[in-house]
Amino acid sequence: MIWPEGMKRTKQREEVYHVLEMSEQPLSAVEIHERLPGHYAISTVYRTLTAFEKAGIVSKSTIMDTDVALYALHAGGHQHYAICLGCHKKIPIDGCPFENASDKSVPEGFQVTGHKIELYGYCDKCRSKG
């Protein structure tokens, strides 16, 4: 990883980054904290994630109707997800529904600089649990 200019490189930040790098799914701060090899306060994890988000290193999603925030390394470009409300798994959605959207769908005088689409429901595994 190329460390952002002006961001202090610490062992804690490197370890949080490594946990995210090794994960195939976005993780909550608590899940990251549980996977860290060192003994760090959960507040350190939250501060690190906040710094990473401001620097564009991670993307943060808050699950609808909950206080659960999930973090993943920012992959560049943009990606949309279907998020399971049971297990919090994020499943990538192929393509972008707004890719060919007409400018007529944007309110007059409004300049779009980005967008994020998240669909909520239950994955096959959680639905089969009942």
C-alpha positions, -999 to 999 in steps of 0.1 A, spaced: 0 0 0 11 35 -7 6 54 25 -12 87 20 10 118 23 6 135 57 -9 104 74 12 91 103 21 54 97 17 35 130 18 -2 139 -19 0 148 -29 15 115 -8 -10 96 -25 -39 115 -60 -25 109 -52 -22 72 -39 -57 71 -71 -71 87 -92 -53 61 -68 -65 33 -72 -101 44 -110 -100 46 -132 -110 17 -161 -92 33 -165 -57 48 -161 -58 86 -175 -39 115 -151 -21 139 -158 -48 165 -149 -76 140 -117 -57 131 -108 -53 167 -113 -90 174 -90 -100 145 -61 -76 155 -30 -94 167 -22 -67 192 -41 -56 223 -56 -22 212 -85 -3 226 -116 -4 204 -114 35 204 -81 31 185 -98 10 159 -126 36 155 -101 65 152 -81 46 127 -111 38 106 -122 75 107 -87 86 95 -88 59 68 -122 70 56 -112 107 54 -81 97 35 -102 76 10 -85 43 21 -118 27 32 -154 30 23 -180 29 51 -216 15 48 -242 18 75 -267 -10 75 -303 3 71 -322 8 104 -292 -2 125 -261 14 139 -238 -12 123 -212 3 101 -191 -19 78 -157 -10 65 -139 -22 34 -108 -11 16 -117 14 -12 -113 -5 -44 -113 25 -67 -142 33 -91 -174 24 -75 -193 -7 -66 -229 -13 -55 -240 -40 -30 -269 -62 -18 -265 -63 20 -280 -92 41 -298 -79 72 -292 -112 89 -254 -119 86 -244 -84 72 -227 -101 41 -222 -76 13 -227 -91 -22 -214 -71 -51 -240 -61 -77 -229 -64 -113 -229 -31 -133 -244 2 -123 -281 10 -128 -272 47 -131 -245 42 -157 -268 52 -186 -292 74 -165 -306 104 -182 -296 139 -170 -334 145 -168 -335 123 -136 -313 149 -118 -330 179 -103 -323 212 -121 -293 230 -107 -280 199 -89 -245 187 -97 -240 149 -91 -205 141 -78 -211 105 -70 -237 79 -58 -240 47 -38 -267 21 -41 -273 -5 -14 -301 -31 -16 -312 -47 17 -327 -81 22 -317 -117 32 -291 -140 16 -300 -176 8 -283 -189 39 -302 -165 62 -335 -171 44 -331 -209 48 -327 -205 86 -363 -193 87 
